[in-house]
Amino acid sequence: MISLVVGFVVLLLVILLLGRAFGATNDAHSATPEIRTAVPAPLFSLKIGRGQTIKLTDFKGKALIVCFFATGDGPSQKQVPILSNLLKDYGETNLAVLGLVFEQPGAPPMKTYAEQQGLGFPLYPPDYDIIQAFGGLTSIPTLFVIDKNQNIIQKYVGVTEANTLEADLRAIFKQ
């Protein structure tokens, strides 16, 4: 009987510790909203050909979504139409999307891919410096949502749904 009680107490302790380790709280309806701290976006400069560069400052005054993805990657195939639709909904005067694309062997080249998808945003191959400027990548797609003041307000790894990105954009446009 004593070993049963001790086992039960140990089980409860393990559940509580796991809950804390994975961010569970006792009050699921907490009134305190999540506080995000914006960090300055990296001052990148990406060579795009024939002496041309694209820089963070080119997007000043707009919300910007920087998306690292791959042409032959399944999750990326789900993310691209979401971004394309957001750009249509919010217009190019308020929002810019920058696609930084890794071309996969056997997948269509970037230009063909953009035409097939009917994309309204530019695609460029990322270089080592821009990948490092954004802190490296652990997975694709990876998105960075940057506000009009050029601060990163959110980073998403994996496919990010439209409603999540729309909430970020609404917050940016209220600034």
VEXTI-905599 format. One record per residue (C-alpha): x, y, z. Coordinates in steps of 0.1 Angstrom, whole numbers. Example, Ala and Ser with C-alpha at 12.3 -4.5 7.8 and 13.67 -1.06 7.14 Angstrom:
     X     Y     Z
   123   -45    78
   137   -11    71
//
This chain:
     X     Y     Z
     0     0     0
    28    24     9
    46    17   -24
    14    25   -43
    10    58   -25
    47    67   -31
    44    57   -68
    13    79   -72
    31   109   -56
    61   104   -78
    39   102  -109
    22   135   -99
    56   152   -94
    67   140  -128
    35   153  -145
    39   187  -128
    76   190  -138
    69   180  -174
    41   206  -175
    64   233  -164
    92   222  -188
    68   223  -217
    52   256  -208
    19   244  -194
     4   267  -168
   -21   260  -141
   -43   289  -153
   -52   282  -189
   -74   313  -190
   -47   338  -178
   -56   374  -185
   -19   383  -190
   -12   384  -228
    20   371  -243
    45   399  -244
    67   400  -274
    99   419  -276
   108   432  -311
   144   431  -321
   160   450  -349
   160   432  -382
   195   425  -396
   207   452  -420
   212   427  -449
   224   435  -483
   218   407  -509
   234   408  -543
   207   400  -569
   228   404  -601
   245   429  -623
   256   452  -596
   221   453  -580
   215   447  -544
   184   444  -522
   186   458  -487
   164   460  -456
   162   497  -461
   144   492  -494
   114   481  -474
   112   510  -449
    77   520  -440
    62   486  -451
    55   454  -432
    79   427  -446
    78   390  -445
   111   373  -452
   106   336  -461
   133   311  -465
   120   281  -484
   129   255  -510
   114   248  -545
   111   211  -540
   100   210  -504
    65   199  -494
    59   223  -465
    73   252  -486
    47   243  -513
    20   249  -487
    36   282  -474
    40   299  -508
     3   303  -517
    -4   316  -482
    22   344  -487
    10   351  -522
   -26   355  -511
   -16   378  -482
     3   400  -506
   -29   402  -528
   -50   410  -497
   -28   436  -482
   -14   452  -513
    21   460  -522
    20   495  -507
    15   481  -472
    33   447  -474
    63   432  -491
    73   395  -492
   109   385  -499
   113   349  -509
   148   335  -503
   148   302  -521
   170   271  -521
   167   253  -554
   164   216  -549
   178   191  -573
   151   178  -596
   128   207  -588
   120   235  -613
   145   264  -614
   135   294  -594
   122   315  -623
   101   286  -636
    88   279  -601
    77   316  -597
    59   315  -630
    42   282  -622
    30   295  -588
    20   329  -602
    39   346  -574
    37   384  -569
    68   386  -549
   105   383  -558
   126   352  -553
   163   353  -547
   188   326  -537
   201   334  -502
   238   337  -496
   257   326  -465
   258   361  -451
   220   367  -451
   214   332  -436
   238   341  -408
   223   376  -404
   190   360  -396
   206   337  -370
   209   306  -392
   182   281  -402
   171   249  -385
   143   242  -409
   124   254  -439
   102   272  -444
   113   298  -419
    95   332  -418
   104   365  -402
    77   391  -398
    92   426  -398
    73   457  -389
    73   491  -406
   101   502  -382
   123   473  -394
   120   452  -362
   115   415  -362
    82   410  -343
    79   372  -349
    98   342  -363
    80   311  -374
    96   278  -382
    74   255  -404
    43   262  -423
    25   293  -408
   -12   297  -415
   -27   328  -429
   -47   337  -398
   -15   338  -377
     3   360  -402
   -28   382  -405
   -29   388  -368
     8   399  -369
     0   423  -399
   -30   438  -381
    -8   445  -351
    18   461  -374
    -8   483  -392
   -21   496  -358
    13   510  -350
//
